[in-house]
Amino acid sequence: MGGRYVVPLDLGNFLMEESDAFYRRGMGKMGLWKYISTFIGGAAKKILVDTGIPGIEHSLKYHPYLKTEPPKPDQEMVSQLAKCGVKPEDIEIVILTHLHWDHVGGVTQFPNAQFIASQEELRFALSPFPPFYNGYEALQIGMTPMFLKIMDRMRTIEMKEKEIVEGVRVIPLPGHSPGSIGVVVETPEGPFVIAGDTVCKYGNLEGAPDQHLPYLMTGIFTDMGAVWRSFETIDEIVGGEYSRVIPGHDPRVFDKTRQGRLAQNGR
């Protein structure tokens, strides 16, 4: 291994309106999205960031608007982790960028992990604004959020920068949700930012220069100003090198050129 590295995990596809990625853009146009988790290797502990959905049946029943496709066998969590040489029981820390159902759905697959989320996110997830009930599978609509099943192993942290292990730190990236956090991994290629849904797709950071917009707002947020400042934070960390950002749902994470660079980074 060549030091710390990140491996995005492809947990399947879904179709969703592009305006949910880009505020008031692409309305009525369906685009391809990915469920993405990320394995961090070469660190002092085996770390996973986010865990995907609970399963296809659950998604189709409670979130039909996403049009989730049945995952291929190699898009199952066990198969994706096997490509990294680890099993779910080997994972020691799971960092949850936020507590929306499609990022915490697989938490019960990791029997030996400690889970980390922000205090602010947990507070909001337990009593969200009504428009966000479905996204959190909230108690208020008679559902049981998956994260409640691992609360005895949940560690909450304040919304400020904190080192988890050497070379891996969490940073506040609020706006998509009040307690959204990102993960910065120091690698031989420079710092990578695992952004969760603060950056839904690369286009959020690439912006529309012809319209004097350095960034494009995401379509789902609780605080527009906070999202914009989070974009600025990410941009500063990676110095505009967006190939070192892992968005929450962009298929471009898995393009062959980018995957080749990650392979050179330690796999």
Steps between C-alpha positions, in 0.01 A plus 500: 500500500612851426350672803142594565256465211130514426288251306149607395256209516231467234184391680260534208307735277184703514326754281401837641417843370813706433350802676556312826873530428490849351258755643235597240699340217405186310141501624313208345823338377588165657869427552710206616610514864710263712483375854857546623694393807875550545764277657807667651807277491853535628391677820539384859148357489276364226248775431184516290312817415122456458325167446244530219137391497328227706416299184312514173164394644515768766596766248223413257240487776581819689691708242351417158583848369867394480434218253773283651632229270556147636870485591732267315669234715828692496321814626419341835698636794671166568619478139620859489696465824649173380668695219676693779603180675269547799173365635221695675608359836850643443373858491593678824353847443205614290472875448153616400511825304134551586206285605279487191364151439712435188824561692419300815299213356776243534617576854401161641749324270795616715486314832837616630498864395469819698280753323569872485254778415468860606293599802317758292405242239365256756292773665349600168446140384294425812279805445538626143292761323194329345631525140792279609298230680526259208872555446573405859228231516395693806320373807243773439359310200503162671833376364808380688824659377769239443753696706295433814602135472865582570455780753686302766809529278445858384748769596393856429745782442472877492476690173868584483811347348611187681767239428363145509831325442825638363442639153122468516288785635139608486402856415165680522331533160151615594224609270364187336395418854584695818754246621660378177870422533774408253807282535847620398757229429864594462653291219824508300304679225373764738186529711182329383160626619214255540221753482177306549203682349646843565632442149242292321677494164822649364301765316424666835869588533567559131230767487398695190786739419314643201234619746755629753413217739802330658268234643152365438271456799380154586128444475444367853616716788402648835726807475609638161766728646653217700519280189680775310754548779550122513581504127762766571649290780530194276645705216766641729600156629544341156622815325245464222610141425151350504621150415595491869137555604254214538144631462199324643346364181700572183562211254814685387666383822538164327634605162804300396749786494417603853507141625844459347628797698358354820671168425834679471425665833544178696283212389 
